[in-house]
Amino acid sequence: MIRSAVLLLLSFLLSACGKEPIYQEQGYVFGTLVEVTVFGVEETHAKQGITDVMHEFQRLHDLLHAWKPSELNGLNSAIAQGKHQTVSPELAAMLQDAARVSAQSEGLFNPTIGGLIQTWGFQADDFKAVLPDEKKITALVKANPQMSDLTISVNEVQSKNKNVKLDLGGYAKGYALDRAAAILKQQGINDALINIGGNVLALGSHGKRPWRVGIQHPRKPGALATLELRDGEAVGTSGDYQRYFEVDGKRYCHLIDPRNGYPVQGVQAVTIITHGQHAGLLSDASSKPLYISGVAGWRSAANKMRLDEALLIDADDVVHLTAAMQKRLEFVDSKTQYRIEP
């Protein structure tokens, strides 16, 4: 069974209070549903802010598309031919930042494995339930592409490894969240909730109370738990239920372990809370190393990524979480099994 429809990872629990002005719009970009909610300003002002945000999302989508014509795809073509490529200052800065996050994760966050993602069929709008050739997977893993293979000199990029194929799908949504927040603030909009496929960033509050969001249960309709998001905080989730296919009853998702070239098994989802500068970016990129590390290694990975508030849901529906995360959550089902891990 192929499940190509993208589910919202977090559902907003927005209850209208009286005549408080709240305006909300949805769109579809980055291959997922996006939603921007603005509170406390009049409709014309809110609409203009949201329109500008949606335009920015589309610009970034066009810049970073991994398999259609884009600046990133052009760079990948040059790398495959062993050539230097001049890129925009923005893309150069993104690559430098992604390299930093990759180094912090000891390579588990690895945007250079686009070849593996393509081989598994996930660089497509619709993907088929077909297992790739094992020999091709082995060859791609052996090639060992890394962000450290890139040399970025001013705005020129080259790679000593022709097997580097950049895919910023695990970075772009978070970057876009931070850009959206900057655009709204520049327009005097200080209370908003921005959601890109389940990566959510909060600005200000929802009136006199914080924004409240629900973490989607990875196997059931509705929320696993709810939490309040404070000003400048972001929530990011990586899960096996957004982009996946099944063969012989086994699920293969788009989250691939660069060490063996195969989709991660034994983990349903990872959710983290990030704070401060670049909270949106970190909510996207920093969840991947925890997911890939699995039940045995997620806690160590959280420490490396400096994440105090994190949880992992294993294949048996058990929620493993930090003490700080446990304090933030309200489980919808009181019978939810969870383990606090120091």
ZINORJO-V867062 format. One record per backbone hydrogen bond with DSSP energy under -0.5 kcal/mol. NH is the residue of the N-H (numbers start at 1). CO is the residue of the C=O. If there is no record, write none. Layout:
nh=NH co=CO
nh=NH co=CO
//
This chain:
nh=3 co=1
nh=3 co=244
nh=4 co=2
nh=7 co=5
nh=11 co=214
nh=13 co=212
nh=14 co=12
nh=15 co=13
nh=16 co=14
nh=18 co=16
nh=20 co=17
nh=23 co=38
nh=25 co=36
nh=27 co=34
nh=29 co=32
nh=32 co=29
nh=34 co=27
nh=35 co=195
nh=36 co=25
nh=37 co=193
nh=38 co=23
nh=39 co=191
nh=40 co=21
nh=46 co=42
nh=47 co=43
nh=48 co=44
nh=49 co=45
nh=50 co=46
nh=51 co=47
nh=52 co=48
nh=53 co=49
nh=54 co=50
nh=55 co=51
nh=56 co=52
nh=57 co=53
nh=58 co=54
nh=59 co=55
nh=60 co=56
nh=61 co=57
nh=62 co=58
nh=63 co=59
nh=64 co=60
nh=65 co=61
nh=72 co=63
nh=73 co=65
nh=74 co=70
nh=75 co=71
nh=76 co=72
nh=77 co=73
nh=78 co=74
nh=79 co=75
nh=80 co=76
nh=81 co=77
nh=81 co=78
nh=82 co=79
nh=83 co=78
nh=85 co=157
nh=87 co=155
nh=92 co=88
nh=93 co=89
nh=94 co=90
nh=95 co=91
nh=96 co=92
nh=97 co=93
nh=98 co=94
nh=99 co=95
nh=100 co=96
nh=101 co=97
nh=102 co=98
nh=103 co=99
nh=104 co=100
nh=105 co=101
nh=106 co=103
nh=107 co=102
nh=108 co=105
nh=110 co=108
nh=113 co=110
nh=114 co=165
nh=115 co=112
nh=116 co=113
nh=117 co=113
nh=118 co=114
nh=119 co=115
nh=120 co=116
nh=121 co=118
nh=122 co=117
nh=123 co=117
nh=124 co=122
nh=130 co=128
nh=137 co=133
nh=138 co=134
nh=139 co=135
nh=140 co=136
nh=141 co=137
nh=142 co=138
nh=143 co=139
nh=144 co=140
nh=144 co=141
nh=149 co=146
nh=150 co=147
nh=151 co=158
nh=153 co=151
nh=153 co=156
nh=154 co=152
nh=155 co=153
nh=156 co=153
nh=157 co=85
nh=158 co=151
nh=160 co=149
nh=162 co=160
nh=164 co=161
nh=165 co=112
nh=167 co=111
nh=171 co=168
nh=172 co=168
nh=175 co=171
nh=176 co=172
nh=177 co=173
nh=178 co=174
nh=179 co=175
nh=180 co=176
nh=181 co=177
nh=182 co=178
nh=183 co=179
nh=184 co=180
nh=185 co=181
nh=186 co=182
nh=187 co=183
nh=187 co=184
nh=188 co=185
nh=189 co=184
nh=190 co=188
nh=192 co=203
nh=193 co=37
nh=194 co=201
nh=195 co=35
nh=196 co=199
nh=197 co=33
nh=197 co=195
nh=199 co=196
nh=200 co=198
nh=200 co=235
nh=201 co=194
nh=202 co=233
nh=203 co=192
nh=206 co=209
nh=207 co=205
nh=209 co=206
nh=211 co=229
nh=213 co=227
nh=214 co=11
nh=215 co=225
nh=216 co=9
nh=216 co=214
nh=217 co=222
nh=224 co=215
nh=225 co=215
nh=226 co=330
nh=227 co=213
nh=229 co=211
nh=232 co=202
nh=233 co=230
nh=234 co=274
nh=235 co=200
nh=236 co=272
nh=238 co=270
nh=240 co=268
nh=244 co=3
nh=244 co=242
nh=245 co=252
nh=246 co=1
nh=247 co=250
nh=250 co=247
nh=252 co=245
nh=254 co=243
nh=256 co=254
nh=257 co=262
nh=258 co=256
nh=260 co=257
nh=261 co=257
nh=262 co=257
nh=264 co=255
nh=268 co=313
nh=269 co=313
nh=270 co=238
nh=271 co=311
nh=272 co=236
nh=273 co=309
nh=274 co=234
nh=279 co=276
nh=282 co=278
nh=283 co=279
nh=284 co=280
nh=284 co=281
nh=285 co=281
nh=286 co=282
nh=287 co=284
nh=288 co=284
nh=288 co=285
nh=289 co=285
nh=290 co=286
nh=291 co=287
nh=292 co=288
nh=293 co=289
nh=294 co=290
nh=294 co=291
nh=297 co=293
nh=298 co=294
nh=301 co=297
nh=302 co=298
nh=303 co=299
nh=304 co=300
nh=305 co=301
nh=306 co=303
nh=307 co=302
nh=308 co=306
nh=310 co=308
nh=311 co=271
nh=312 co=320
nh=313 co=269
nh=314 co=312
nh=314 co=318
nh=315 co=266
nh=317 co=314
nh=319 co=337
nh=320 co=312
nh=320 co=318
nh=321 co=339
nh=322 co=310
nh=325 co=308
nh=326 co=322
nh=327 co=323
nh=328 co=324
nh=328 co=325
nh=329 co=325
nh=330 co=226
nh=332 co=224
nh=333 co=224
nh=334 co=332
nh=336 co=333
nh=339 co=319
nh=341 co=321
nh=341 co=339
nh=342 co=340
//
